[in-house]
């Protein structure tokens, strides 16, 4: 994450998260909310100096940016679930699961909702199959649009959702 002076292009601060991609940040008061791909997390940074304030974890990669309504940020993950981050207390909770996710989540998660330990062995020689299975879970890559207390988003199962 970079903060740049828009007038001069000079750097103000840099935050580096090793081994992960960031999304487009969202702003809430004096905080930036940024989803992280390979860190399985969502970051809350101080927007003035880039200091990490919180890093709640999620079960799988996140590529959608967080959309903010009130003091909550909504985002989707590869597991086909929409999560809500309460930005004031840094708590993450699931709010919606795609139908494909409920049917195919066992491809990646055990009965307790923990990522299966044999995934690296299962997909070691076939990255194409890995991504095909992600798509079967109804992964949410899109950023959520929020309007009139409704969340709108698309998922890899080919559906467009509107969730109150």
C-alpha positions in Angstrom: 0.0 0.0 0.0 1.3 3.4 -1.0 0.2 6.8 0.1 1.3 9.5 -2.3 1.1 13.3 -2.4 -1.3 13.7 -5.4 0.1 17.2 -6.2 3.8 16.1 -6.4 3.8 12.3 -6.7 6.1 12.0 -3.7 5.7 9.3 -1.2 4.1 9.8 2.2 4.2 6.3 3.5 4.4 2.6 2.4 2.9 -0.4 4.1 4.2 -3.8 2.9 2.5 -7.1 3.5 4.8 -9.9 2.5 3.5 -12.5 0.1 0.1 -10.9 -0.5 -1.8 -8.7 -2.9 -3.9 -5.8 -1.8 -7.2 -4.6 -3.1 -8.3 -1.0 -3.7 -8.6 0.5 -0.3 -11.8 1.9 1.2 -11.8 4.9 3.6 -13.6 5.0 6.9 -12.9 8.1 9.0 -9.1 8.1 9.6 -8.7 4.4 8.5 -8.1 2.5 5.3 -9.7 -0.8 5.0 -7.9 -3.1 2.6 -8.5 -6.8 1.8 -5.5 -9.1 1.4 -5.3 -12.0 -1.0 -2.8 -14.5 0.2 -2.7 -13.3 3.8 -6.3 -14.5 4.3 -7.1 -11.2 6.1 -8.5 -7.7 5.9 -6.3 -4.8 7.1 -7.3 -1.7 8.9 -4.5 0.9 8.5 -4.2 4.5 9.9 -4.5 6.5 6.7 -2.2 9.3 7.9 0.9 7.1 8.6 0.1 3.6 7.3 0.4 2.0 10.7 -1.5 -1.3 11.0 -4.4 -1.0 13.5 -6.0 -4.5 13.0 -5.7 -7.6 10.8 -8.7 -9.9 11.3 -8.4 -13.2 9.5 -10.8 -14.9 7.0 -10.8 -18.5 5.8 -9.5 -18.0 2.3 -8.1 -15.5 -0.2 -9.9 -12.2 -0.8 -9.8 -10.3 -4.1 -12.8 -8.1 -3.8 -12.4 -4.7 -2.3 -14.3 -3.8 0.9 -17.4 -1.7 0.5 -18.4 0.4 3.5 -21.8 1.2 4.8 -22.0 2.9 8.2 -19.2 1.4 10.4 -19.2 -1.9 8.5 -17.2 -3.2 5.6 -18.5 -6.0 3.3 -16.3 -8.2 1.1 -16.3 -11.6 -0.5 -13.8 -14.4 -0.6 -12.9 -17.4 -2.6 -15.0 -19.6 -0.3 -18.1 -18.0 -1.7 -19.0 -16.2 1.5 -19.7 -12.5 2.1 -18.2 -11.2 5.3 -18.9 -8.2 7.4 -16.1 -6.3 9.3 -17.2 -4.1 12.1 -14.6 -1.5 11.6 -14.9 -0.1 15.2 -14.2 -3.4 17.0 -12.4 -5.3 14.2 -14.8 -8.3 14.3 -15.4 -10.3 11.1 -18.5 -12.4 10.7 -20.1 -14.2 7.7 -23.4 -12.7 6.4 -24.2 -14.7 3.3 -23.0 -17.9 1.6 -23.6 -18.7 -2.1 -25.6 -21.9 -2.8 -22.5 -23.3 -4.7 -20.4 -22.6 -1.6 -22.7 -24.5 0.7 -22.7 -27.5 -1.7 -18.9 -27.5 -2.6 -17.2 -26.0 0.4 -16.0 -29.5 1.4 -13.5 -29.3 -1.5 -11.4 -27.0 0.7 -12.8 -27.1 4.2 -13.4 -29.8 6.9 -16.6 -30.1 8.9 -15.4 -27.6 11.4 -14.8 -25.0 8.7 -11.0 -25.3 8.8 -9.0 -25.4 5.6 -8.1 -29.0 4.7 -4.4 -29.8 5.4 -4.0 -32.0 2.3 -4.7 -29.3 -0.3 -1.1 -28.8 -1.3 -0.8 -32.5 -2.0 -4.2 -32.7 -3.6 -3.5 -30.0 -6.2 0.4 -30.2 -6.4 0.5 -31.0 -10.1 -2.7 -29.4 -11.3 -3.2 -25.7 -10.8 -6.0 -25.7 -13.4 -8.0 -28.2 -11.3 -7.4 -26.0 -8.2 -8.9 -23.0 -9.9 -11.7 -25.0 -11.4 -12.6 -26.2 -7.8 -12.4 -22.6 -6.5 -15.0 -21.6 -9.2 -17.3 -24.5 -8.2 -17.5 -22.9 -4.7 -19.1 -19.8 -6.0 -16.1 -17.7 -5.2 -16.8 -13.9 -4.9 -14.2 -11.9 -6.8 -16.4 -8.8 -7.4 -16.6 -5.8 -5.2 -19.9 -5.4 -3.5 -22.2 -2.5 -4.4 -24.3 -1.3 -1.5 -27.5 0.6 -2.0 -30.7 1.0 0.1 -29.5 -1.7 2.6 -29.0 -4.2 -0.2 -25.7 -5.9 -1.2 -25.3 -6.5 -4.9 -22.5 -8.8 -6.2 -21.6 -11.5 -8.7 -19.9 -14.8 -8.0 -18.1 -17.5 -10.0 -21.2 -19.7 -10.0 -22.5 -17.3 -12.7 -25.1 -15.7 -10.5 -25.8 -12.1 -9.6 -27.0 -11.7 -6.0 -29.0 -9.1 -4.2 -29.0 -9.7 -0.5 -30.8 -7.5 2.2 
